Amino acid sequence: MQIFKKTAAALCAALTVSAAAFAAPLAPELQIDALAKTAMVYKGWFVLPEREKNSDVWSYAIADLDHNGRLEVLKVRRGWVEGGPRLLCEELSADGTRLRGEVALDHTAVPDLLATSDTSGQALVLYDAEKNLYHYIFKETVYHTEYESITTKYALTFSDGVLHVSPLAHYQWILSGYEGGVTERYYLPKRDSDVGVEIGVARYNDIENEEFPGCEVRGVAFWWQSAEALKHAASLGRLREALAQSYSSFASGGKTESLWNQSE
């Protein structure tokens, strides 16, 4: 009888955990309420000065990367500050509890997702229906000097609480000579070898479809908001409104044409 009671209790606990794991998430507006209330409190998700001196150089966006109904807070730090770029992610659980997501880098340093001007916030989305995965294709442009830059296409995939970051291809632009001659090179990322394989412009332009074949192409527009803007909104009692705008931008989609392609 005692064994039966223990077994029944263990089964009940397991079912409770399982039910919690698969419980329907809160409505987006309720999750945004929770985020607005827990942003700048003790151990909140906002990067405060006591945790980092350069807290004002962070930007934030609200998203649902894996479309499971549980919102995420994406946090990025610009690359020009001391310590370089950073990327953090937190996801809300079904009951609104914040869960720190892991960022997994695949043969790459942390990208600066704001290191671009013409397409800031825009990303292609490649949806793999068979695996139920969403791949977000970003670009990062880094100027080594005023005469040389490297643009990298990245894929971000959020799965089981882990944000995977993988470089897909690089585009190198060099201005040289008295007449301003331009050299352009395209190559695959350095992975198991010291030198990336050089490729043509056509392959560079289509590299995301080569990496993730057979996916449905969608678009998304992340609304990145600076720490300064969010603190100002909070001072006016409009933090919830600002976070809702960020999520609305994500949920409404974006451009679906291929971004950042080079002329052939």
N, C-alpha and C positions, 0 to 999 in steps of 0.2 A: 504493500500500500504506500509506504514511504517513497519507494523507488518511483512508483507511478506518479505521485505528487510532484517529485522533483523533475521527472520527465515532462509532465504537463506544464510545469512552471517554465522550464527551459524553452519548450515549444511556444508557449504564449509570448515569452520575451522575444523570441526570434521572429514571430509573426508581427509583433509590435514594431520592431526595428525595420522589418521588410515593408510594412505598411507605411512607415514614416518615409522610407526611401522613395517609395513610389507614389506618395501622396501628391495630390494636385497642388501646384504652386499657387501662392497668393496672386490675385489679379495684379497686373502691372502697376496700376495706380496706388495700390496698397504697398507694393514693394518700394515704389518711389517715395511714399510717405515715410517708410522705415529708413530709407537712405538719407532723406533730408533730416531726420531726427538724430541720426547717428554719425553725421559727417564730421563735426568738429568737437564732439565730446571726448572724454578720456577714452583712449583706445579706439577712437573712431577711424573711419577709412580715409579721412583727409590727412595729407602729410603736413603736420604742424611743425613750427620752428623748433620745438623742443626735441623733435625726432630728427630734424635735418635743417642745417643752417640755411640752405638754399631752397626752402620749401616753396617760395613763390615762382620757381621755374618749372613747376609741375603743371600738367594739363590733364583734364579728365573727360571721359566720355562714358555714357550709359549705353549698354548693348545687351543683346541676347545672342551670343555668338553661335551657340549650338541649337538655338530655337527650341529649347525644352521648356520655355516659359519662366525660367529662373534668370533674373537679370544679373549682369556683371557690371562692375566698375572697372574700367581700364584706366591705368595711371601711367603717364609717360613723363620722363624728364628730358629736357633738351640736351643735345650732345655737346653744346659749346660751354657748358658749365664744368667746374672742377669735378672730376670723377666720371665724366662722360654720361651718355644716355643710360636710362634705366626704364624698365618695363615691368609693371606689377598688375595683378589682376585679382579681384575678389568676386566671388559668386554668392548669391543669396540661396539659402536652402529653401525647402518647401515651406517652412514655417517662418521664413524671413531672417534666419540667423546668417551672419556673414561667415563665409568660408574662404580662407586664403587659397588662391589658386597657385599652382606651380608653373613656372616658366621654364620650358625645356628648349635649349639652344642646340641646333643641329649644325655643327661645324661653323659657327658664326659668333661674332660678338653681338651685344644687344643693339638692335637697330634704333635709330632715331626716327620714329614714325611721323614726326612733324618736320623733318628736314627736306621739305619741298615747298614750293610756293603755288604752282599752277594747279595741283590736284590734291591739296591738303584735305584730308578727311575722306577723299574718294577712294573706293576700293572695288575691284571686281570680286564677285563671289562665285565660286565654282561649287555647285552642289552635287555631291555624289549620292544619288538616291539609293544605290545598292548598299553602301556602308553608312548612310545617313550622316555624312560628314560635310561640313561647310568649310571651304578653304578661301581665305581672304587674301587677295593679292595686292600688296602695297609696293610702293617704291620709296627708296631713300637716296637722296643726292647729297654727296659730301664733296665739298671743294677743298682740295689739298692746297692749292694756290689759286689765284685768279685765272690761271692759265690751264688748270687741270681739275677735272672732277670725275668721280665714280658714281654711277647710278646703279643701284642694286634692286632687283625685283625680289620680294620676299613673299612667302606663303605663311599665313598664320592660321592654325587649326586648333580649335578648342574642343577637347574630348576628355570626358571623365575627370574634369577638374584640372586638366593640364593644358597650358597654352604652348603649343609647339611652334617654334619659329625656325623656318628653313630658307636659306638663300636659294634662288632659282638660277639667276644669271646676272652678269655685270655688263655695264656699258661704260667704257672709258672715253672721255673727251679731252683732247689736248690741243691747245692753241700754240703754234710755234712759228718761227720765221718772221722776217720783217714784213712780209705781205699778209701775215695772219693766216697761214695755212692751218688747216684743221685735220687732226688724225683721230679716227674713231675705231675702236676695237670692241669686240663683243666676246665674252668668254664665260665658261661655266665656272661655278665656285670651286675654290680649292677644298678638296675633301681628303681623299687618301693620298694625294700626291701634292708636291709643293707648288706645282704650276697648274693653273686652270686650263682646260682645253679651249682653244679659240674656236669660235663659231661664227656663222654669218648673221647678218641683220635679220633675215627672214626667220631663222630659228630662234633668235632672241625675242622677236615679236610674238612668237607662238609658244614660248617655253612653258607657260602655265598650262596650256592644253596638252603639251607633250608629257608634262609631269602628272597631270590629273585628267586622263582621257575620258571621254564619254560623259562629262559633267554638264549639268544645266548651268548656263551662264546667267547670272543675275548682277545687280549692282547694289551698292550701299553707300550712304553718306554718313560717316561718323561726324558728330558735332563735338569737336574738342573745345573745352572751355578752360581758360586759364585759372590758376589759383586766385589771382587778383579779381577776376570777374565773378567767381563763385563766392568769394568773401564779401564782395560788394553786394551781391544778390542776398546773401545771408543777413547783412546789416539792414537791408530794406525789408526783410521778412519774405523774400521771394526765392529762396534757395530751392524749394520744391518745384516752383515754376521753371527755374533754369534747368534742373535735372530732367523734368518732363519734356522740355524742348529738345534736350540732347537725345533722349530715348525716341521721341517722335521722329527725329531726323533719321535715326537708324531704322526704325520700323517702316518708314515710308519708302525705303529703297533709294536707289540712285541710278546713275548712268550705267548702261549695260554694254556700251561699245568698248572695245579694247583700249585701255588707257596707256599713255606714255609710249606708244609705238614709235620707232624711228623710221625715217624715210629710207626707202630702199633705192 
